[in-house]
Amino acid sequence: MGRPAKKKLRGEMNAFPNVIQYTQSDAKNLQGRWQSQFKNHNPLILELACGKGDYTVALAELFSDKNFIGVDLKGERIWRGAKTALEKKLTNVLFFRSYIDHLAEYFSAAEAQEIWITFPDPHPTTKGARKRLTAPRFLTLYQKILQPQGRLHLKTDDEALFDFSLRGLKEAGWQITEEIRDIYKTTDVAPLLSIQTTYEKRHLAAGKKIYYLQAVPPEA
Ligand SMILES: C[S@@+](CC[C@H](N)C(=O)[O-])C[C@H]1O[C@@H](n2cnc3c(N)ncnc32)[C@H](O)[C@@H]1O
């Protein structure tokens, strides 16, 4: 996408009522108060690295009694998810453009019931390991913003990242409640797992297996 096209999308996105950006001076005031944006007290589910928000929107359609926030840094991707949510008139979806690294400044302890991470960048080199969204510093962050007995869900095509994540979660005391190494091995795929993101479709077209895990944070 060229620079003018990106600029146009950013301009449009700035006016969307369902997008909040870390650059807004009042964004930090939402810490602990996200439910006020939805005008109810329904549970809050986050999708991190949401890209075009495929999971966020699909989950919101499935669960009208829960609130969903898709988080990503890239404005033109957030634009797509936010636009779709507006077209579908979904009132239980917001998008937050932010660095995931800084989420503790925007969400209070135990504010989220679940976190989904779908197809995060694998950062395969040792040098890039810190940037993996399941690196220890991120697990500490998720533990903080998740409720006790909350759930972390990870979907990836990358076996090395999957094993790295499992290892890190176990070392940090998380309980692994589900581990599937090829979700499409069976024809009976759980509805929650059969939602396919932009990246998942690419990986499936390339013949890759899809891995899934679910974990519960350690007790504080
Ligand atoms: C490979 S894409 C996957 C997008 C989407 N989940 C999907 O499956 O189609 C990874 C996404 O993570 C986002 N991302 C990576 N690191 C991030 C960070 N530290 N903070 C916010 N977004 C991040 C990128 O902007 C990108 O959209």
The ligand as an SDF file (V2000), in Angstrom:
LIG
                    3D

 27 29  0  0  0  0  0  0  0  0999 V2000
    1.8730  -11.8010   11.5360 C   0  0  0  0  0  0  0  0  0  0  0  0
    0.7700  -10.5110   11.9050 S   0  0  0  0  0  0  0  0  0  0  0  0
   -0.6960  -11.4100   12.4240 C   0  0  0  0  0  0  0  0  0  0  0  0
   -1.9410  -10.5930   12.3290 C   0  0  0  0  0  0  0  0  0  0  0  0
   -3.2570  -11.3250   12.6480 C   0  0  0  0  0  0  0  0  0  0  0  0
   -3.2820  -11.8130   14.0150 N   0  0  0  0  0  0  0  0  0  0  0  0
   -3.5010  -12.4630   11.6930 C   0  0  0  0  0  0  0  0  0  0  0  0
   -3.3740  -13.6300   12.1190 O   0  0  0  0  0  0  0  0  0  0  0  0
   -3.8280  -12.1900   10.5240 O   0  0  0  0  0  0  0  0  0  0  0  0
    1.4340   -9.8990   13.4180 C   0  0  0  0  0  0  0  0  0  0  0  0
    0.8350   -8.5850   13.8910 C   0  0  0  0  0  0  0  0  0  0  0  0
    1.4130   -8.2700   15.1400 O   0  0  0  0  0  0  0  0  0  0  0  0
    1.5400   -6.8640   15.2500 C   0  0  0  0  0  0  0  0  0  0  0  0
    2.5560   -6.6210   16.2910 N   0  0  0  0  0  0  0  0  0  0  0  0
    3.7520   -7.2590   16.4150 C   0  0  0  0  0  0  0  0  0  0  0  0
    4.3940   -6.8410   17.5140 N   0  0  0  0  0  0  0  0  0  0  0  0
    3.5870   -5.9070   18.0990 C   0  0  0  0  0  0  0  0  0  0  0  0
    3.7030   -5.1140   19.2710 C   0  0  0  0  0  0  0  0  0  0  0  0
    4.7670   -5.2130   20.0730 N   0  0  0  0  0  0  0  0  0  0  0  0
    2.6990   -4.2630   19.5700 N   0  0  0  0  0  0  0  0  0  0  0  0
    1.6080   -4.1710   18.7670 C   0  0  0  0  0  0  0  0  0  0  0  0
    1.4360   -4.9080   17.6430 N   0  0  0  0  0  0  0  0  0  0  0  0
    2.4150   -5.7730   17.3180 C   0  0  0  0  0  0  0  0  0  0  0  0
    1.9300   -6.4290   13.8470 C   0  0  0  0  0  0  0  0  0  0  0  0
    1.6240   -5.0720   13.6330 O   0  0  0  0  0  0  0  0  0  0  0  0
    1.1060   -7.3880   12.9910 C   0  0  0  0  0  0  0  0  0  0  0  0
   -0.1270   -6.8200   12.5940 O   0  0  0  0  0  0  0  0  0  0  0  0
  1  2  1  0
  2  3  1  0
  2 10  1  0
  3  4  1  0
  4  5  1  0
  5  6  1  0
  5  7  1  0
  7  8  2  0
  7  9  1  0
 10 11  1  0
 11 12  1  0
 11 26  1  0
 12 13  1  0
 13 14  1  0
 13 24  1  0
 14 15  1  0
 14 23  1  0
 15 16  2  0
 16 17  1  0
 17 18  1  0
 17 23  2  0
 18 19  1  0
 18 20  2  0
 20 21  1  0
 21 22  2  0
 22 23  1  0
 24 25  1  0
 24 26  1  0
 26 27  1  0
M  CHG  2   2   1   9  -1
M  END
$$$$
